[in-house]
Amino acid sequence: MNPPRQPASIRRSKWLTLVFPLTLFVIASIFIVLPVRHSLQQRRFEIQSKQTLLEIQRALQDFHVDEEIYPRRTPMTGAQLVQFLVEAGHLEKPPLNPWTQAPYRIEDPDQPDGITYHTDELAETYALECKALDPDTEAIAWQLDSTEHHSLE
């Protein structure tokens, strides 16, 4: 004897009671994961940009000790400054570019770059500015210079 068949509406409602909670779970997970992912990406950028700025600052200080002035060319992008410091022997190798997560490519002037170097007309002081994660914005995330902002603290 065969068991009695359930009506189609009961079978459909059982299917919906399984799929609906799973769909809600997936949607909720997406809304939780996306902000966390963005936050982690932002934090990684902050750490990397600080490390890169400090590495460039050390090389600028070494250059200043040897030459008694800062590089005269102003302004320079981060890639131009890295190229200058590598060629001058004050950077062993290019640091990581925080916007690409790869070492600065000296031969590529079009790479995303939010670091800017400035000096005065006598090359006695310098300023390094680092833009936010989106280098197309004007927001400055970090600033180092030889007069006021000696540290990223």
N, C-alpha and C positions, 0 to 999 in steps of 0.2 A: 504494500500500500504506500503510495507516494504522499509525502507531506503536503499539506495545502499550500498553494502559492500565495505569496503576499501580494497585495495590490501594488501597482507601479508607484503610486504616490508615497507609500511607506518606504519602498526601496530607494526612491529619490531622496526622501528626507534623511535617511541614514547616510547616504552619500554626502549630502549637504552638511550634516553635522560633523563629518570628518574633514571635508575640504575647507569649510568656512573658518574654523579655528586655525588651520594651517596657513591659510591665506592671510589672516590677521597677524599671525606670528611672523610671517615673512615681511609683511609691510612694516610692522613695528620694529623688526630687526634692522631694516634698511634705515629707518628714521633714527635709530640709535647709533648705528655704525658710521653713517656719513659724517656727523659732527665729530665723532671720536677720531675718525681718519683725518679730517681737516685739522683738528687740534694737534694730532701727532705730527702731521706734515709741517705745521707752523712751528712746533717745538724743535723739530729736526733742523729747520731752516735757521732758527735763532741760535742754536748751538753751533752749527756749521759756519754761519756768518760771523759770529764772535771769534771762532778759531781762526778763520781766514783773515779777519781784520787784525787780530793780534800777531799773526805770523807776518803780515805785511808791515805792521808797525815795528816789529823787531828788526826786520830788514832795513826799514827806513832809518832806524836808530843806528844800526851798524854802518850804513852809508854815511850818516851824519858824523859819526866818530871818525871815519876814514877821511872824508872830504871836507869836514867842518861847515858844510851847508847841506840843505836838502836838495833833491832834484829840482832843477830850475824850470823844466817844462811844466806848464800849468795851463789849463786843467788837463788831467789825464784820467782815462777810464781805469778800472781795475785791471783789465787785460793789458793796457799799455804800461801801467805801473809795474805789473808783474814782469812783463817782458824787459823793461828797463832794469829792474832789480836782479833778474836772472842773468842778463848780459853783463851787469856790473859785478857779478859774483857775490851778491849779498842774499840771494835766494838760491838754494841748491836746486830746487825743482819748483815748478808752479804749484801753488796750493789749490785746494778744491774750490771750484766756483760754486757758491751756495745756490745759485739759480739753476745749474745744470747737474749738480752732484757729480761732476767729473772735473779733473784738473783743468785749469785755465789752458786754453789752446792759444798759444802765442800767435799762430798764423791765422787765426779766425777773429777778425775785428767785429763780426756781426753776432757773436754769441751773446746771450742775455747777460747783462752786467749792470749791477746797481751800485757799484763802488766808484766814488769820484775822489780824486786827489787834487788839492789846491795848495799853492805856496804863495808867500808874499813876493814882492819884486826883488828883494835881496836874498831870497831862499833861506831865511833864518827861521821861519816857522812853517808848519804844515797843518793841513786839515784833511782827514779821511772821513767820508760820509758813506753810509751804507743804507740803501733804500730798503723798503719792506719787501716781502716775498714777491710781490708783483712789481718788477723793476720799471714798469710803465707809469706807476704812481709817483707822486712827488713826496710821499711820506718818508721821512728819515727814521730808520729803525735804530741805528747806532751812529755815534759820532766820536771820533778820536782826534785829538790835535795836540800840538806841542805847548799850548798855553793854558787851556781850561779843562779839557776833557782828556786826561791822561789815561783813564781806565774806563772799562765798560761797566763798572759797579754802579 
